[in-house]
Amino acid sequence: MTTGDSRELPGWLGGLATLVALVAGAWGLWCTVIGFTGGVLPVPFIEVEVSGGLATGLLMLFIGEPILMTLAYWAFMLVFVPLGLLFARRPA
């Protein structure tokens, strides 16, 4: 993988980003399932208990999950962009 100025990113960084994306997707799916069935949402630093139901699940699916995924995206971008800049190397 290359950046705009032809620097090469290490392969482990792409693998780690893929792993983080899969974990974030599973986390979002689990939040939606809890929205439909009821329970405590697995949101870090916040304890939110929902009763469950169709309306709560749909609210979580169309409003809650996009907000949570956007927050997770920006949090991990704050980590991965500096790592990419730190470990990127110019091709020989």
N, C-alpha and C positions, 0 to 999 in steps of 0.2 A: 504494500500500500504506500502511496506517495502523497505528499502534501502539495499545495499549490506552488511552492518554490522548489520542487523536485527533491525534497528530503525524504528519506525512507524511514518509516516507522517500524519499530521492532514487532515481530509476529506475536510475541507474548502480550503486547498491549491490545492488539485486536482480539485475541482469545479472551483476555480478561474483560474487555468491553462486551463481548458476546455473552459471557457468563453473567455479568451484571444485568444485561438486558433480559436474559431469561429469568433471573431471579426477580427482577422488577415486574415482569409480566405475570409470573406466578403469584406474586404478592398482590397485584391488582385484581387478579382472578379470585384470590382468596377473600379479598375485601368485598367483592361483589357477591360471592357466595354467602358471606356473613350478612350482607345487606338483605338478601332474600330469606335466610333462615333465622337470623337473629344471633346475638352474641356480642362479644367485645371485639371491636376492630383492631387489627394489629398495626396501629399507627404509632411510630416512635414518639415518646415523650407526652402522648395524649391518650387518655383512656376514655373511649367513647363506646357506650353500650347501646345497641340498637335492638328493638323488639322484633324486627324482621317483618316480612310481608311483601306483597307485590309492589306497592307504592314505594316502600323503602328501598327495595332492590333496584327498581327502575331509576330512582333518584341517585342511588349509588352508581349505577351503570352509566348514566348519561351526564351526571354532573360531578359526583364525587371522585370517581376513578380518573377522569381526565385531569382534574386538578391535582390529585395525588401523583399521577404519572408525570405531569409537568414539573412538579416540585422535585421528584426523584431525578428527572432528567437534568435539571439545572444543578442539583447537588452533585451528581456524578460528573457533570461537565466541569465543575470547579476542581475536580480531582484529575480527570483524564486529560484535559487540555494542557496543564502544566507538565504532566508526565510525558505527554507526546512531545512537547517542546524540549523537555530535558533530555529525552533519550533518542530523539530523531537524529539521524546522521546523513551526511551527504554521500551520494553514491561515488564510488571510486572511478 
